[in-house]
C-alpha cells in the first residue's frame, strides 16, 4: 500500500490446525536448495504450486534497506534465513543457513524449525495484532565469527537463539519475551544486549478486566478486527544485558544501549568520522534525505549535489576509508537503483553502478557490494556486485530449480499519466508467444519492482498467468505525491488526490495506454481484458467498474470504498477518511459515491467481480457484494479464516492463485479447469452468466 494512502493494513490472528509431524518433516527436507539441471527437452510450466513453494530470503515485501543477511566479521561467510511455504500442510518450513562468500558455495543449514514471525499491524497508535507480513530476520554474528544470533519463534514465544558453524545444535539465549525489537553482542561476545517491549501483557490484562463491566465503544475499537478495544502501541522498551554463560540478566548500561544504537543511524570510520543521513531543507510532504559527515571536531559537511538528494541508505566506507557509498533511486519514475561514492571536498558524487534490478540490504565487502537481489525473472538471491567492473556474481541461489521452468518474456514500457506523471509497466508475454495471436490480458497492480511474482500483496500470479496463455500488464503506479505538490500534510494531499478522482484517473490512464499499445500491436484481444488489485489496487478496480468500458472481468482483495466504511473501520480511521475528503455516514447526496460506490450504482457495474477476502476484512466488501448479487451482476465472495490485509497462510495463497486464474479462464475464455475444488463454483458461475444482461 502506498504511503500516501490512508487505507490501513487490516489484521487478526487465528491459527489453523496443522497435520502431523511426519508429513511436515518430509516436506521440510526440501528446504535446503539443491542444484537443478536444465532439462534437455521442453521446460516445465511454472504454475501456482511452483510459485507458492519458492524459497524466500526475507519477506517478499521487504524494504530496500532491510537486513536480510549478515556478513561474518572477516567477510568470508554469509548467514541468512530461508523460508519455504508448504501449502499441503499449511505451514512454513524455516531454517538458518551459512554460505561462503564465493559463487556456487554450498548452503549449510545450522538451524531448523520455528514459526513465521510476523510484523504487527499499527492502526494510528493502536496495536491491532500480528499482520500477514513476515518480519525480516536479521542475523548478527558474534565477534569471533564462529556463531551468530537470530530471532526464532516457537509456540508463539519469540526468543534470541544462537547458531554455530561447527555443527553444534542451536540454543536459545534469551527468556520468553513479548517483542524483542533489537539485539547485539557485547564487544567481547560474552554478553547479549537486547531491547524488549515493556508492559504489553499488563495492558492486555487491563483490557480483560475492563471487559468484566463492558467495553465502552471509543476510538480504541477497530470493528472489523474484533469486538474488543486494541491496546496502544507500547511506548517504552526494556533494555537488558544478559550474561550468556550464566544466564544472569541485569538492566543494560548506557554504554551497552549505545552498542544497540551503533549502526542504526550512522557509520563510524577509522579516522573518527561519522556518517549519517540528514533531512534536507525541502518542506514537501516526503522530504528527501542526503548524506553528511561529522569529523572528530564536530564539524558537519553535507553533500549538496542533486545526486545526493533522496538517498535511501548509507552502505559504508570505501576500502581506503575516504569515500562514502550510498544508494538512491533515480531515472524514469525512480526505476533505477544507483550506487554512488561521495568524498568530502568533491562537489559531485561519482556513480559507480545502476540497475533496474531490485537490491535489498546491501553491505560493503572488499570493494564489492553483497546484496539480496531480484530480477524480473529471478527470485531473490544473494549476489556480489563488482563496482569497478560493474559485473554481478550469484553467491546464493535458493531456487536453482527455476532453470527447469518456462517463463514469459518481459519488456519494460515507459508511460506518462493523464497529468504527466512518469510511470512504467512490465509486459509479460505468454509462454510460447506468437505475434498477432491476440491473447487475453490481465492487469496486475501496483508495484512492479524485482521478481514479477504476484503484484502488491502477492495474490495475482504473474508467471502462472503467462504459462496459462495470458499477456500480463504489471503496473508500477504513477506516484500520487507528484499530484499533491504543495500539500502540507497527508490529509491535504489526500483531498487533492480525491478531488475529481485525480489520482485514480491517472492510474487508469497508464493502464489504458499499455492496453492501447498491446491492442495496436495485435497482441491483445480488446474484449478479453481482466483487471486485479489489492488495497490501493482494488480501489482502481472499483473505480474502473463504474468509469471504464475496457474490462471484461475483475478480481479484488482488501476492497471496498462504501458508506459502511464509516462505522466498520472505527472512529480513528473514520476521522482520517473524513479529513481526506470522504463523506461521513450522515452526509447525503455526495457526488463521490456516484462515481465510486458499487453498492449505490450496482446496475452500472461493467464486469463480473470476484472478491477474495480475509475473514476480518470481508465485512468491508459485503455491502458491495450484496448489492451486485441483488442487481444480478455476476459476483462471488470467498472468505479466508485467520487472514489479514496481506494473506500469509500457504494453503490460502495457493487457493487464491488458482481461483484467480480459473475466474479469468471462465469469463475471458469460457474455459473450465479440471479441478475438484472448482466443481460447485462453475455451476454457480454458469448460472450467473446466463442471468446477466450486462450494464
Buried (B, 14 or more C-beta within 10 A) or exposed (E): BBEBBBBBBBBBBEEEEEEEEEBBEEBBEBBBBEEBEEEEEEBEBBBBBBBBBBBBBBBBBBEBBBBBBBBBEEBEBBBBBBBBBBBBBBBBBBBBBBBBBEEEBEBBBBBBBBBBBBBBBBBBEBBBBBBBBBBBBBBBBBEEBBBBBBBBBEEEBBBBBBBBBEEEEBEEBBEEBBBBBBBBBBEEBBBBBBBBBBBBEEBBEEBEEBEEEEBEEEBBBBBBBBEBBBBEBBEEBBBBBBEBEEEEBEEBEEEBBEBBEEEEEBBEBEEEBBBBBEEBEEEBBBEBBBBBBBBEEEEEEBBEBEBBBBBBBBBBBBEEEBBBBBBBBBEBBBBBBBBBBBBBEEEEBEBBBBBBBBBBBBBBBEEBBBBBBBBBBBBBBBBBBBBEEEEBEBBBBBBBBBBBBBBBEBEBBBBBBBEEBBBBBBBBBBBEBEEEBBBBBBBBBBBBBBBBBBBBBBBBBBBBBBBBBBBBBBBBBBBBBBBBEEBEEBBBBBBBBBEEBBBBBBBBBBBBBBBEBBBEEEBBBBEBBBBBBBBBBBBBBBBBBBBBEBBBBBBBBBBBBBBBBBEBBBBBBBBBBBBBBBBEEEEEEBEBBEBBBBBBBBEBBBBBBBBBBBBBBBBBBBBBBBBBBEBEBBBBBBBBEBBBBBBBBBBBBBBBBBBBBBBBBBBBBEEBBEEEEBEEBBEEBEEBEEEBEEB
